């Protein structure tokens, strides 16, 4: 896969993940615990793509890696909130499992990219 194609794929996957999590959060029950989890989940999930976009507009390689690190941290946080959200409604577990898998794949891609960049650039 070419670099431009890879960047486009990464942005699209992060964007689609955020959209799917928005749809999931709208299905959460109307109770205080669900509101808190939904809020945190939406913040962390949307932050993944936002930081990937920022990375691609970075002014330096160090800045680029820094934004990818923020995206990775948001991905890890998203996995936490998704796992916790399984307790909100058992009917949503299959959807949550799918989103956990996609988030895990994105974090692995980000982690691998960061490792490669740090190895090449000694950042």
N, C-alpha and C positions, 0 to 999 in steps of 0.2 A: 504494500500500500504506500503510495506517495505521501509526502509530508502534508501537502495541502489537503489531500483527500482524508488523511488521518485527522487533521484539525477539524475539518468539516464534520466528520463522523463523531468526533468527541463532543463537539458543541451540540450536535443534533441529539445525541444520546442523553446528554445532561438536560437539554431543553425538554425532551420527551419525558424524562424521569420526573422533572419538576411538575409538568402538566398532569402526569398520572398521580402524583402525590397530592396535588390540589384536588383532583377528583376523589381520591381516597378520603382525604380529610373532610370533604363535604358529606361523606357517608357516616362519619363518627356520630355516636349518640350525643344528644344534647344534655351534657352534664359537665360540671366544673372540671373534672380530671381530663375529660376528652378535649376541652377547650385549651387547657394548658399544653397537653401533648400535641394537639393540632398546631398550635401557634409555634412551638419550638420546631416541630417537624417541617412545617412550611418554611420557616426561616432558614433552617440548615439545608434543606433540599434545594431551595432556589439559590442559595449561596454557592452551590457547586458550580452551576453554569455561569453565574455572574463572575466568579473568580477565574474561570477558564477564559471567558471573553476578555477580562482585564489582562490576563497573562498574555494573550495573543496581541494585545496592544501595548505591551510593556516596553519601556525605554531601554532596558538592558537585560542581559541574560540572568543576572542576579535577581532582578525584579520579576522576570518571567518565572523563575523557579519559586520565588516567594509566593506569587499568586497561585501557582499550582499546589504549593504546600497548603495554602488556605483552602483551596478546593478539596484537597485530600482530607483535611481536618473536618470540613463540613460534611464530607461523605461519611466519615467515621461517626460523626455525631448523628447523621441521618439514620445510620444503621441502629444506633442505640434507641432513638425515638420510634423507629419502625418496630423493633423488637418489643418495646414497652406497649406499643399500641395494640399488640395482639390480645391484650387483656381487656380491651374496650368492647369488642364485639366479635364473638367466635365466627360469625358469618363472613367476616372480612379477612380471616387468616390466610386463605389461598391468595388473595390479592396482595396481602402484606408480604407473604413468602416470595412472590414473584418480584415485588419491588425491592425486597432485601437482596435477592440474587442480582438484580440489575445494579443496585447500588454497590454491592460487593465487587462486581466486575469493573465498574467505573473506578472504584478506589484502587483496585489492582493495576489498572492501566495508568492511573495517575502516579501511583507509587513507583511503578516500573519506569515511567517517563522521568520522574524526578531522579531516581537512582542513575539512570543513563546520563542525564544532563550533568549531574554532580560528578560522575566519573569522567566525563569528557572535558568538563570545564573546570574541575577542581574548585567548585564553589563552596 
